[in-house]
């Protein structure tokens, strides 16, 4: 049975929330363990501390969805 558009939207929302939660937990674990994270920034791959990443996220303007 095919899913309705509303069901697809709800599933996508849950997937997005799960990814966001996993990212938050990964950053917090890196912060706790004093380790770095490797992330893509534009066309570069860089190594940053969790604190640097949190600071960058706070400075980013979030647009309403």
Backbone as a printed PyTorch tensor [residue, N CA C, xyz], in Angstrom:
tensor([[[ 0.8440, -1.1890,  0.0000],
         [ 0.0000,  0.0000,  0.0000],
         [ 0.8880,  1.2500,  0.0000]],

        [[ 0.5840,  2.1820, -0.8530],
         [ 1.3500,  3.4220, -0.9570],
         [ 1.0020,  4.3550,  0.1990]],

        [[ 1.9820,  5.1480,  0.5950],
         [ 1.7640,  6.1040,  1.6750],
         [ 1.1800,  7.3920,  1.1090]],

        [[ 0.3220,  8.0200,  1.9050],
         [-0.2230,  9.3130,  1.4960],
         [ 0.8600, 10.3750,  1.6330]],

        [[ 0.6260, 11.5270,  1.0290],
         [ 1.5840, 12.6150,  1.1180],
         [ 1.7900, 13.0430,  2.5670]],

        [[ 0.7170, 13.0650,  3.3510],
         [ 0.8200, 13.4310,  4.7690],
         [ 1.6780, 12.4180,  5.5270]],

        [[ 1.5310, 11.1330,  5.2050],
         [ 2.3260, 10.1000,  5.8670],
         [ 3.8050, 10.2200,  5.4890]],

        [[ 4.0660, 10.5250,  4.2330],
         [ 5.4440, 10.7100,  3.7790],
         [ 6.0590, 11.9180,  4.4840]],

        [[ 5.2920, 13.0070,  4.5690],
         [ 5.7800, 14.2140,  5.2490],
         [ 6.0850, 13.9240,  6.7150]],

        [[ 5.2110, 13.1780,  7.3830],
         [ 5.4070, 12.8340,  8.7910],
         [ 6.6440, 11.9460,  8.9620]],

        [[ 6.8220, 10.9760,  8.0760],
         [ 7.9950, 10.1100,  8.1550],
         [ 9.2650, 10.9160,  7.9300]],

        [[ 9.2560, 11.8320,  6.9680],
         [10.4240, 12.6680,  6.7020],
         [10.7430, 13.5470,  7.9040]],

        [[ 9.7170, 14.0870,  8.5510],
         [ 9.9170, 14.9190,  9.7500],
         [10.5880, 14.0960, 10.8440]],

        [[10.1220, 12.8650, 11.0440],
         [10.7050, 12.0030, 12.0740],
         [12.1490, 11.6430, 11.7420]],

        [[12.4350, 11.3830, 10.4830],
         [13.8090, 11.0840, 10.0600],
         [14.7080, 12.2890, 10.3180]],

        [[14.2390, 13.4760,  9.9330],
         [15.0160, 14.6970, 10.1480],
         [15.2910, 14.9270, 11.6330]],

        [[14.2740, 14.7180, 12.4840],
         [14.4400, 14.8830, 13.9250],
         [15.4550, 13.8770, 14.4660]],

        [[15.4030, 12.6490, 13.9740],
         [16.3460, 11.6230, 14.4100],
         [17.7740, 11.9580, 14.0370]],

        [[17.9710, 12.4590, 12.8270],
         [19.3100, 12.8590, 12.3800],
         [19.8260, 14.0120, 13.2350]],

        [[18.9670, 14.9820, 13.4990],
         [19.3580, 16.1310, 14.3250],
         [19.7510, 15.6710, 15.7280]],

        [[18.9640, 14.7820, 16.3200],
         [19.2590, 14.2650, 17.6560],
         [20.5910, 13.5080, 17.6550]],

        [[20.8290, 12.6900, 16.6400],
         [22.0860, 11.9380, 16.5460],
         [23.2750, 12.8910, 16.4370]],

        [[23.1320, 13.9680, 15.6590],
         [24.2120, 14.9480, 15.5260],
         [24.4860, 15.6340, 16.8600]],

        [[23.4330, 16.0170, 17.5760],
         [23.6050, 16.6550, 18.8830],
         [24.3370, 15.7360, 19.8470]],

        [[23.9550, 14.4600, 19.8580],
         [24.5990, 13.4940, 20.7600],
         [26.0560, 13.2750, 20.3860]],

        [[26.3570, 13.2280, 19.0990],
         [27.7360, 13.0430, 18.6480],
         [28.5980, 14.2340, 19.0640]],

        [[28.0840, 15.4330, 18.8870],
         [28.8210, 16.6370, 19.2720],
         [29.0400, 16.6630, 20.7790]],

        [[28.0210, 16.3320, 21.5430],
         [28.1520, 16.3260, 23.0010],
         [29.1510, 15.2700, 23.4590]],

        [[29.1620, 14.1070, 22.8220],
         [30.1350, 13.0630, 23.1670],
         [31.5570, 13.5380, 22.8600]],

        [[31.7400, 14.1890, 21.7120],
         [33.0640, 14.7010, 21.3500],
         [33.5050, 15.7710, 22.3480]],

        [[32.5750, 16.5910, 22.7760],
         [32.8880, 17.6320, 23.7600],
         [33.3060, 16.9900, 25.0800]],

        [[32.5540, 16.0140, 25.5280],
         [32.8240, 15.3260, 26.7910],
         [34.1780, 14.6100, 26.7600]],

        [[34.5010, 13.9890, 25.6300],
         [35.7320, 13.2100, 25.4980],
         [36.9190, 14.0400, 25.0060]],

        [[36.7110, 15.3390, 24.7840],
         [37.7650, 16.2370, 24.3020],
         [38.3860, 15.7170, 23.0000]],

        [[37.5230, 15.2980, 22.0850],
         [37.9820, 14.8300, 20.7810],
         [37.4980, 15.8010, 19.7100]],

        [[37.9890, 15.6150, 18.4970],
         [37.5960, 16.4910, 17.4000],
         [36.6250, 15.7650, 16.4780]],

        [[35.9710, 16.5480, 15.6400],
         [35.0470, 16.0310, 14.6440],
         [35.5540, 16.4520, 13.2640]],

        [[35.3680, 15.6000, 12.2880],
         [35.7360, 15.9240, 10.9110],
         [34.4490, 16.2150, 10.1590]],

        [[34.3600, 17.4210,  9.6080],
         [33.1270, 17.8660,  8.9540],
         [33.4370, 18.5170,  7.6140]],

        [[32.4420, 18.5810,  6.7680],
         [32.5550, 19.2910,  5.5010],
         [32.1190, 20.7340,  5.7200]],

        [[32.9410, 21.6600,  5.2390],
         [32.5930, 23.0830,  5.2820],
         [32.7800, 23.6190,  3.8710]],

        [[31.6760, 23.7460,  3.1660],
         [31.7510, 24.1450,  1.7670],
         [32.3810, 23.0270,  0.9690]],

        [[33.4680, 23.3240,  0.2930],
         [34.1460, 22.3040, -0.5030],
         [35.3810, 21.7430,  0.1970]],

        [[35.5140, 22.0200,  1.4920],
         [36.6700, 21.5480,  2.2700],
         [36.2310, 20.5590,  3.3480]],

        [[37.1440, 19.6790,  3.7250],
         [36.9590, 18.7890,  4.8610],
         [37.8820, 19.3030,  5.9560]],

        [[37.3250, 19.6000,  7.1420],
         [38.1210, 20.1860,  8.2220],
         [37.8960, 19.4190,  9.5270]],

        [[38.8640, 19.5440, 10.4190],
         [38.7810, 18.9410, 11.7440],
         [38.5400, 20.0780, 12.7390]],

        [[37.4880, 19.9590, 13.5380],
         [37.1310, 21.0020, 14.4980],
         [36.8220, 20.3740, 15.8480]],

        [[36.9490, 21.1860, 16.8890],
         [36.5300, 20.7240, 18.2100],
         [35.0120, 20.8690, 18.3080]],

        [[34.4470, 20.1780, 19.2570],
         [32.9990, 20.2830, 19.4610],
         [32.6130, 21.7150, 19.8080]],

        [[33.4330, 22.3840, 20.6220],
         [33.1300, 23.7690, 20.9920],
         [33.1380, 24.7000, 19.7850]],

        [[34.0800, 24.4860, 18.8610],
         [34.1170, 25.2990, 17.6360],
         [32.8590, 25.0720, 16.8070]],

        [[32.4470, 23.8180, 16.7060],
         [31.2680, 23.4900, 15.9240],
         [30.0090, 24.0820, 16.5520]],

        [[29.8930, 24.0040, 17.8600],
         [28.7390, 24.5790, 18.5600],
         [28.7050, 26.0860, 18.3500]],

        [[29.8660, 26.7350, 18.4340],
         [29.9450, 28.1800, 18.2230],
         [29.5110, 28.5460, 16.8080]],

        [[29.9560, 27.7620, 15.8240],
         [29.5680, 28.0200, 14.4360],
         [28.0670, 27.8540, 14.2450]],

        [[27.4920, 26.8420, 14.8930],
         [26.0540, 26.5930, 14.7570],
         [25.2510, 27.7230, 15.3810]],

        [[25.7120, 28.2710, 16.4910],
         [24.9970, 29.3610, 17.1550],
         [25.0300, 30.6290, 16.3120]],

        [[26.1300, 30.8140, 15.5670],
         [26.2780, 32.0220, 14.7390],
         [25.5330, 31.9280, 13.4130]],

        [[25.1370, 30.7090, 13.0300],
         [24.4280, 30.5080, 11.7700],
         [22.9840, 30.9790, 11.9230]],

        [[22.5040, 31.6820, 10.9360],
         [21.1130, 32.1470, 10.9460],
         [20.2370, 30.9940, 10.4680]],

        [[19.2420, 30.6650, 11.2690],
         [18.3240, 29.5800, 10.9000],
         [17.0480, 30.2030, 10.3260]],

        [[16.7070, 29.7610,  9.1350],
         [15.4990, 30.2430,  8.4810],
         [14.3220, 29.3570,  8.8850]],

        [[13.1360, 29.9280,  9.0500],
         [11.9630, 29.1070,  9.3740],
         [11.6630, 28.1320,  8.2300]],

        [[11.1930, 26.9610,  8.6030],
         [10.8770, 25.9550,  7.5810],
         [ 9.4460, 26.0500,  7.1480]]])
